[in-house]
Amino acid sequence: MSFYQCPHCGEEVDTTPDPGAGLSQQYVEDCPVCCRPNRLQATYVEDEDDYSVAAERE
């Protein structure tokens, strides 16, 4: 599970990138707090064995 800060409401929320979708992914997901859409860029970080996720407004 990875976390990002919603660019709309500022809340820290979690997301789970699909490991089968590759090491670098881009997808749209609604914030579970404010329900606004966010474009997420998830990049696998090998040293952390997790994805780093950045969000921008959709």
C-alpha positions as CSV (number, residue, x, y, z in Angstrom):
1,M,0.0,0.0,0.0
2,S,1.3,3.5,-0.9
3,F,0.2,6.9,0.2
4,Y,-0.2,10.3,-1.6
5,Q,-1.6,13.7,-0.7
6,C,-4.8,14.7,-2.5
7,P,-4.1,17.9,-4.4
8,H,-7.8,18.9,-4.0
9,C,-8.4,18.5,-0.2
10,G,-4.8,17.9,1.1
11,E,-5.7,14.7,2.9
12,E,-3.2,11.8,2.9
13,V,-4.9,8.8,1.3
14,D,-3.7,5.3,0.4
15,T,-3.7,3.5,-3.0
16,T,-2.5,0.1,-4.1
17,P,-0.8,0.1,-7.5
18,D,-1.2,-3.1,-9.4
19,P,2.2,-4.9,-9.5
20,G,1.2,-6.7,-12.7
21,A,0.8,-3.3,-14.5
22,G,4.5,-2.6,-14.5
23,L,7.2,-0.6,-12.7
24,S,5.8,2.8,-13.9
25,Q,2.0,3.3,-14.0
26,Q,-0.4,6.2,-14.5
27,Y,-4.0,6.0,-13.6
28,V,-7.0,8.0,-12.4
29,E,-8.5,7.4,-8.9
30,D,-11.1,9.4,-7.0
31,C,-10.0,10.7,-3.5
32,P,-12.0,8.7,-0.9
33,V,-12.3,11.9,1.2
34,C,-13.4,14.6,-1.2
35,C,-14.4,12.3,-4.2
36,R,-12.5,14.4,-6.7
37,P,-10.5,12.6,-9.4
38,N,-6.7,12.5,-9.2
39,R,-4.2,11.4,-11.9
40,L,-1.7,9.2,-10.1
41,Q,1.9,8.4,-11.3
42,A,3.2,5.4,-9.4
43,T,6.9,4.4,-9.8
44,Y,8.4,1.3,-8.2
45,V,11.3,2.0,-5.9
46,E,13.4,-1.1,-5.6
47,D,15.3,0.0,-2.5
48,E,12.0,0.5,-0.6
49,D,10.2,-2.5,-2.3
50,D,7.2,-0.2,-2.8
51,Y,5.7,2.4,-5.1
52,S,6.3,6.1,-4.9
53,V,3.1,7.9,-5.8
54,A,2.6,11.4,-7.0
55,A,-0.8,13.0,-7.5
56,E,-2.1,15.8,-9.6
57,R,-5.6,17.2,-10.3
58,E,-7.4,15.4,-13.1
